[in-house]
Amino acid sequence: MRLRCAVLDDFQNAATTAADWSPLAGRVEVISYAEHFATEDALAAALVDVDIVVTLRERVRFPASLLDRLPRLKLLVASGMRNSVIDYAAARANGVTVCGTESSSTPPVELTWALLLGLARGLVRENDALRSGGPWQSTVGADLYGRRLGLLGLGRIGSRVARVGLAFGMEVTAWSQNLTKERADEVGVTLAPTKEALLGAADFVSVHLALSDRTRGLLGAPELALMKPTAYLVNTSRAAIVDQDALLTALHEGRIAGAGIDVFDTEPLPADHPMRTAPRLLATPHLGYVSRANYERYYGQAVEAIEAYLAGAPIRLLPKA
């Protein structure tokens, strides 16, 4: 009997075209779901007779309560090598192997700059006005050259964002709880003495931290109040690092000039979510890792992982698995 494989949240119907699934033909039936299952009950019903699941990034949670309801599930393939929404202990208890794929940091770096530049030059507002016959030139763009870019996090993504900022002629500062002067010097940026100092001096703040107990709620109302009213905030990392209610208040009250946001507390965003109508907000639907090359890598290596699993060969286990 053929195994059944479910590919979740394939919103663009790209999974089966981004990779060659033919090596699994005759052995695995692949079912792609373009819709997001909003509840655990709906997800459990869809996956109850599935043997393999391919899930994209951290879009779908796999707690013990769900894994306990999937008796046939034996292999869970997650794109990337870090996933905070899988209960690894429950997976082991249910005999589910959890593995990952490689992931490029280039797409989120590029999206960060798309959001930052879009904010700085008012691109959405100007494009909308041009296409609708509105006023010709209604904004005055913010300069990048000579301005200060403050980075929260200087890891694999943050360091690449920093180098682009330096190429624009920006002054780049960085801070994180474990960041050292040696690492900052290596990238060619200035180490901010404190998070507060970075926020108070930056013209643009960009978040590039992993979500953890230490970073959850790192930017709340007191921190956002430190930012200049002419400053912009960009978050392509994780929504929970920035207090969503505090950010909405800051945008509505004009305490900051604007925000570019790619990550949200609930995804996909409900139709009535306040982020959909917030002023001074340039928002994208979690496109950070969504690129053709990354999809080819994700799904191509998912096929390889399934092949290896069927053959009893080694696969890329996630670190916590």
C-alpha positions in Angstrom: 0.0 0.0 0.0 1.3 3.4 -0.9 2.1 5.8 1.9 0.3 9.2 2.0 2.2 12.5 2.3 0.6 15.8 3.1 2.2 19.1 2.2 0.8 21.8 4.4 0.2 25.5 3.7 1.2 25.3 0.1 -0.5 28.7 -0.5 1.0 29.3 -3.9 0.6 25.7 -5.1 4.3 25.7 -5.6 5.5 22.6 -3.7 5.0 20.1 -6.5 6.6 22.3 -9.1 9.5 23.6 -7.1 11.0 20.1 -6.8 11.0 16.8 -8.6 8.8 14.4 -6.7 9.0 11.6 -9.3 11.5 9.5 -7.2 8.5 8.8 -4.9 6.1 7.8 -7.7 4.4 4.5 -7.0 5.4 4.5 -3.3 4.1 7.8 -1.9 0.9 9.6 -2.7 1.5 13.4 -2.3 -1.4 15.6 -1.3 -0.9 19.4 -1.3 -3.1 21.7 0.8 -3.3 25.3 -0.3 -5.6 26.3 2.6 -4.5 26.8 6.1 -6.2 24.6 8.8 -7.2 27.1 11.4 -8.0 24.7 14.2 -6.3 21.6 15.6 -9.5 19.6 15.0 -9.5 20.5 11.3 -5.8 19.6 11.0 -6.2 16.3 12.8 -9.1 15.4 10.6 -7.1 16.1 7.4 -4.0 14.2 8.6 -5.5 11.2 10.4 -4.7 8.8 7.6 -1.4 10.4 6.6 2.1 8.8 7.0 4.3 11.7 6.2 3.9 15.5 6.6 5.9 18.2 5.0 5.5 21.5 6.9 6.9 24.9 5.9 8.9 26.7 8.5 6.9 27.3 11.7 3.5 27.9 10.2 1.8 24.9 11.8 2.2 23.9 15.4 2.6 20.2 16.3 1.9 19.9 20.0 1.4 16.6 21.9 -2.3 17.0 21.7 -2.1 16.9 17.8 0.6 14.3 17.5 -1.4 11.9 19.8 -4.3 12.1 17.3 -2.2 11.0 14.2 -1.7 7.3 14.6 -0.2 6.7 11.1 2.2 9.6 11.1 5.8 8.4 11.0 7.8 11.2 9.4 7.6 15.0 9.9 9.7 17.0 7.5 10.1 20.7 8.4 11.9 23.2 6.2 14.9 24.8 8.0 17.0 23.3 10.8 15.2 25.1 13.7 11.6 24.7 14.6 10.1 25.9 17.9 6.5 24.7 17.3 7.1 21.0 17.3 6.9 19.0 20.5 9.9 16.8 20.1 9.3 14.6 23.1 5.7 13.9 22.0 7.0 13.1 18.5 9.5 10.6 20.0 6.8 9.1 22.2 4.6 8.6 19.1 7.3 7.1 17.0 7.5 10.1 14.7 10.9 11.0 13.1 11.4 14.7 12.8 13.9 16.0 10.2 14.7 19.3 8.5 16.3 20.9 5.4 18.8 23.5 4.6 17.6 27.1 4.4 19.2 30.2 2.9 19.4 33.5 4.8 19.5 35.5 1.6 15.7 35.9 1.1 14.9 37.4 4.5 17.9 39.8 4.1 16.5 41.0 0.8 13.0 41.3 2.1 14.3 43.3 5.1 15.7 45.9 2.7 12.6 45.8 0.5 10.5 46.8 3.6 13.0 49.4 4.8 13.4 51.0 1.4 9.6 50.9 0.9 9.1 52.7 4.1 11.8 55.2 3.6 10.6 56.3 0.2 6.8 55.9 0.7 6.6 53.5 -2.2 3.2 52.0 -1.5 1.5 55.4 -1.0 3.2 56.9 -4.1 2.4 53.8 -6.2 -1.3 53.9 -5.1 -1.6 57.6 -5.9 0.0 57.2 -9.3 -2.2 54.4 -10.3 -5.4 56.0 -9.0 -4.8 59.4 -10.4 -4.0 60.9 -7.0 -1.5 63.6 -6.2 1.8 63.7 -8.0 4.4 63.4 -5.3 2.8 63.4 -1.9 5.7 62.2 0.3 9.2 63.4 1.1 11.5 60.4 1.4 13.8 59.6 4.3 17.5 59.4 3.4 19.6 56.3 4.2 23.0 57.8 3.6 24.5 59.1 6.8 21.6 57.8 8.9 21.9 55.3 11.7 20.7 51.7 11.3 20.3 49.9 14.6 20.3 46.1 14.4 18.9 43.9 17.2 20.9 40.8 16.5 24.1 40.3 14.4 23.9 36.7 13.5 23.7 35.1 10.1 20.9 37.4 8.8 21.7 40.5 10.9 25.3 40.6 9.7 24.3 40.5 6.1 21.7 43.3 6.6 24.5 45.3 8.3 26.8 45.0 5.2 24.1 46.3 3.0 23.5 49.2 5.3 27.3 50.0 5.2 27.1 49.9 1.4 24.4 52.5 1.5 26.7 54.7 3.6 24.7 54.3 6.9 26.1 54.2 10.4 25.4 50.8 11.6 25.1 49.8 15.3 24.1 46.5 16.8 23.1 45.0 20.1 22.1 41.7 21.5 22.5 40.1 24.9 25.5 38.1 23.9 27.0 40.3 21.2 30.7 41.1 21.7 32.8 44.0 20.5 35.0 41.5 18.6 32.0 40.2 16.6 30.8 43.8 15.9 34.3 44.7 14.7 34.4 41.7 12.5 31.3 42.8 10.7 32.4 46.4 10.7 29.7 47.9 12.9 29.6 49.6 16.2 28.5 47.8 19.3 25.7 49.7 21.1 26.3 49.7 24.9 22.7 48.9 25.6 19.4 48.1 23.9 18.1 51.5 25.1 21.0 53.4 23.6 20.5 51.7 20.2 16.8 52.4 20.1 17.2 56.1 21.1 19.8 56.9 18.5 18.7 54.8 15.5 16.8 56.2 12.5 15.9 52.6 11.4 15.7 49.6 13.7 15.6 46.1 12.3 15.0 42.9 14.4 17.1 39.8 13.7 16.9 37.7 16.8 15.8 34.2 17.4 12.6 33.9 19.5 13.4 32.6 23.1 12.3 33.3 26.6 14.8 36.1 26.7 13.7 37.8 23.5 9.9 37.4 23.8 8.4 40.9 24.3 11.9 42.4 24.0 10.4 45.5 22.4 7.4 46.7 24.4 5.8 50.1 25.0 8.7 51.5 27.1 11.2 50.4 24.4 9.2 51.8 21.5 8.8 55.1 23.4 12.6 55.5 23.2 12.6 55.6 19.4 12.6 58.9 17.6 9.2 59.9 16.1 11.0 60.0 12.8 12.4 56.5 13.1 11.2 53.3 11.4 10.9 49.7 12.8 11.4 46.6 10.6 10.6 43.1 11.9 11.2 40.1 9.7 12.2 37.8 12.6 9.4 36.7 14.9 6.2 38.6 15.9 6.5 37.8 19.6 9.7 39.7 19.9 7.7 42.9 19.5 4.7 43.5 21.7 1.9 43.7 19.0 -0.5 45.8 21.1 2.3 48.3 21.9 3.3 48.5 18.3 -0.3 49.2 17.2 -0.6 51.9 19.7 2.7 53.5 18.6 1.6 53.4 15.0 -1.9 54.9 15.7 -0.5 57.6 17.9 2.3 58.5 15.5 5.0 57.8 18.1 7.2 56.3 15.3 7.2 57.2 11.6 6.3 53.7 10.5 6.9 50.0 10.6 7.7 47.2 8.1 6.3 43.9 9.4 6.5 40.5 7.9 5.5 38.4 10.9 2.4 38.3 13.0 0.9 36.9 16.2 -1.6 34.9 14.2 -0.9 33.7 10.7 -2.6 33.9 8.3 -4.0 37.2 9.6 -7.8 37.0 10.3 -9.8 39.4 8.1 -10.6 41.7 11.0 -7.1 41.7 12.5 -6.1 45.3 13.5 -2.7 44.9 11.7 -4.6 44.9 8.4 -5.8 48.5 8.9 -3.0 50.0 11.0 -1.7 53.4 9.8 2.0 53.9 8.9 2.4 50.1 8.4 4.0 48.4 5.4 3.1 44.7 5.9 3.8 41.5 4.0 2.3 38.0 4.6 5.4 36.4 6.1 7.4 36.3 2.8 10.8 36.3 4.5 11.8 32.8 3.3 9.5 32.7 0.3 11.6 32.6 -2.8 12.0 30.3 -5.7 15.5 29.2 -4.7 14.5 28.5 -1.1 11.4 26.6 -2.2 13.5 24.5 -4.5 15.8 23.7 -1.6 13.0 23.0 0.9 10.9 20.7 -1.2 13.9 19.1 -3.0 15.4 18.1 0.2 12.1 17.1 1.6 11.9 14.5 -1.3 15.4 13.4 -0.4 14.5 13.0 3.2 11.5 10.9 2.4 13.6 8.7 0.0 16.2 8.3 2.7 13.6 7.4 5.3 12.1 4.8 3.1 15.5 3.3 2.4 16.5 3.4 6.1 19.3 5.8 5.4 20.5 8.7 7.6 18.5 11.9 7.4 18.9 15.5 8.7 17.4 15.2 12.2 16.4 18.5 13.7 18.7 19.4 16.7 16.0 18.9 19.3 14.7 15.7 17.7 
